[in-house]
């Protein structure tokens, strides 16, 4: 097969895997608050809806299907060479907030944060990462710009979506084969895991204890890292910015459940538009009063029976 034919097949597979077949729901995150609170080296988790996202969600049993590394603005990058290299890959204004990420079919690229304005996002913040190490993490991520994905990974993901029993064994996906003799590939997050590994910051390390040597950590193979690992890691603080923050509400009972907004057919299959049932269980003094009235009624009925 010629090089141009392989490139054409690869391009079509990438387009098919990255295609989003459904209309995305409204974003669950307050993007304006999130972008204001972000700090360089925060890991941003994204809930994707494409075909490849469905594979990642099924395999990892997590809604987070993509991860991006927030590196701040241009002036947040102190290394002059790294800053110049970044500008070669992303032409932007000085105040643009930038993420570096690895995307299927595109490799490691830089994008403006605004690209994820309408997505459901979560921040994973490395705890205790000092300024020097943060600069090294950013410098490593910038050095990986332009590094492409392995073509084999694209074919593996495509095959993974096809019915298993219809494929010859030699065609079946080996992407998530756990044989120790083979190096396992990943869908994403490898670059971010390598960046934190560069400064020996833990994500989900193996902890070994012994009487002779005490505690020793072993760094997880970055090729095995998935977006959910940053969510699970005890070394990353999880930060959420919902549209309606309960910490700024006097009571959850004042949330705007009522209104005249209509749901689409797809939304109506997932959410209820009916008014909230006000015949909810009673609490506190009202519940105590109801119990006392019930006990008194039972005593009166018992007295009548004896008479």
N, C-alpha and C positions, 0 to 999 in steps of 0.2 A: 504494500500500500504506500502511495506517495505521501510526502510530508504535507502537502496541501490538503489531501483527502483526510489525513489524520487530524489536521487542525480544524477542518470543517466539522468532523464528527464530534470532536471535543467541544467545539463552540455550541453545537446543538444540544449536547448532553448538559452542559453548564446551564444553558437557557432553560431546559426542561426541569432540571433539579431545583433551580432557583425560582421557578415560576410560583407565584402565589395564586392558587385557584379560587380562593374565597375572599370576600370583602372583609378587611380587618375591622374588628370592633373598635369603639372609641377607646382612646388611650386611658389607662387606669392611673397614670402618673401625672403629677403636676410638673410639666417640663420646665416651666419658668423657675420654680423653686429649686428643682433638681440642678439645673445648669448654674444657678447662683451658688449652690452649696458644694459643687464638685471641687475636688482637690486633685492636683497632678498625681498620677499613679493609682487613682481609683479605677477599679475594674467595673465596667458597666455591663450588666447582663441584659440580654434582649430576649423577649418571648416572640419567636418567629412563627410564621404560618406557611412557609414554602414547603415543597415536597421534601427537600432535604431536612428541613426543620422537623417535619413529622417523624423522620427516621431517628434523628437525634433525641427527640422527646420520648419515643418508644424505647430506645436503647438505654437512656440514662434515667428514665422514670422521673423526669424533671421538666417543668415548663420552659426552663431556660435553655435556649438552643443556640445562642451566639454570645460571644464575649468580645468586648473592645477595651483597649487601654486608653484612658484619658491622660493626655500629656500636657494639657493646659494650652496657653497661648504661646506665640513665638518668643516673647520675652521671658517666659518661664524656663526656656532651654538655655542654660548657661554656656554649654559647649558650642563655640562658634561654628566648628566644622559640622557638628550634628544639626545645628540650626540651618546652615546653608544646604545640607543634604535634604532636609525636610522640605525646604522651599523648592527643590527640584521636582518633588513629587506632588506638592500641593501649592498652587498659587492662591494665596489668600491674604486678607487684610490682617494687620497686626493684632486686632482684637478678636479674631476668629478662634473659637474654642475647637481644639483638634483632638481626634481619636486616631489611634493606629490599630488596625485589625487585619486578620487574615480571612479572606473570603474565598469560597470555593470558586475556582476558575479564574480568579483575579490575583491570587497570592496575597502578600502583605502590602497593604496600601494605607494611605492617610486620607481621612475624610473629615469634613466639618461635623461637629456635634449635632448641628441642626438636622442632619440626615435622619436622626432618630426622634424627631419632635413628636411624631404621632404613634410611637411605639410604647409598649409596656416595658418599663425599665426598672432595674434595681441596682443600687450602688453597693459594691463590696470594697471596703476601705482597709488596706493593710495596716495593722495596728503597730505603732512604734517604729515605723519606717523613717529613718533620719534623712536629713536633707541631702547628704552626699549620696547615700544609697538610692534615693529617689531620682537624682540626676543620672546615676548609672543605669537604672532601670529604663529611663527614657532614652538614654543614649543607645542602649542595646536595642530597644525596639526600633529606633530610627535606623540603626545599622541593618536591620532586616528588611527594610523597604525594598520592594522590587523582587524579593525572593518568591518564586512561584510554587504552586501546589504540585505534588506528584500527579502525573496524568493517571496513574493506576488508581489513585484514590477516587477520581471522578467515575471511572468505570465500576469500581467496587460499590459506590453509593447507588449508581443506577441499577446495578444487578440486585442490590439489596431490596429494592422496591418491587422487583418482579417476583411472581409466585415461585417459591423455593422448589417445589416438586416438578416444575416444568423445565428446569434448567439442568443441563449436564453437570455432573459434579465438578468438572474442571472449570466451569464457568461461574460457579457459585462464589459469593462474596467471601473474601478472606480478611476483610477490613477489621473485623472484631474477633479474629481468631486469637486465642490466648496461648498458642503454643510457644513455649519459652525459647525455642530455637529461631523464632521469627520476630522481627521488630514490628510492633503493632503501629499502625498509622492512626491518625486522629481526624476528626471532622473539623475542629477548630480548637483554640485555646493553647495550642502548643507554643506559639511564639510568646504569649504572655507568661506561661509557666517558665519558659527558658529565661525570660527577662528577670523574673523574680529569683530564679535559680542562680542567675549570674551574681547576685548579691547575697546568696544563701538565705533568702527569705523563705520560710516554710509555707506550703499550701496544705497538703495532706501527707505529711511524712510518715514513714514507718518508725515507730518507737520501739527500741530494743533495750531491755533491762538485764543486767547481770550483776552478780555480787562482786565480781572482779573489776568490771569496767564501768559500773554505774549505768547511766542512761546515755544512749547513743541514737541519733536520728539518721535516717537514710532518706535521701531525696527521691520522691516519686519520679519515675520516668516521665518527662514532659510530654512525650508522645501519647501517653495514656490519659492526659488531662482533658477534662470536659468542662463546659461552663458550670455545671452543677457543683463541681469541686470547690469553686470559690464561694459558692453559697453554703456548702457544708463546712468549710474550713473554720476551725476555731480561731485562726489567726487573722481573719478578716471580719471587720465589723459590718453588719448588714444595716443599710439605711434605706428607708422608704419615704417617698413623698407623694402621698395620695392627694387627689383633687380636694377632697373634704377631710381635713385633718381633725380628728376627734379631740386632739389636745387643744384646739382653738375653738371648740364648741362647748357651750354650757352643758349640753346633754345630747346623747345620741338620738333622743326622742325629737330633737328639733331639726333633724336632717330632712331635706326636701323630698320625702317619699311621694307626696301628692303633686299632681300637675296634669297638664293636658297634652304632654308629648306622647306621640304614638310610636309604637314599636314596628319594626319590619317583621316579615314573616319568620325570618331566621332568628331574630332577637326574641320574638314571642315564644319560640320553642325552648328558649333557655331561661327567660325571665318572666316574672309575673307582673301584670299590669293592674291587677285587682287592688282595691283599697285594702289596707292593712286591717285585719280583724281586730276590732277594739275589745272584743270579749276575751281578752287575755287573762291569764291567772292573776289574782289579786295578791298583793304583798303587804307586809308591815301591818299597820293598824286595821286596814280594811280586811285583810285576810283573818286576823285575830277576831274581829267583830263577826265575820261570817261563820267562823268555827264556833264561837260562843252561841250564836243564834241557833246553829244546827244542834248543839248539845242541849240547849234549853228546850227546843222542840221535841227532841228525843225523850227528855225527862218528863215533859208534859204528856207525851203519848204513853209512857210507861205508867204514870200516875193514873191515867184514865183506865188502862187495862186492869190495874189492881182494884180500882173502885168497881 
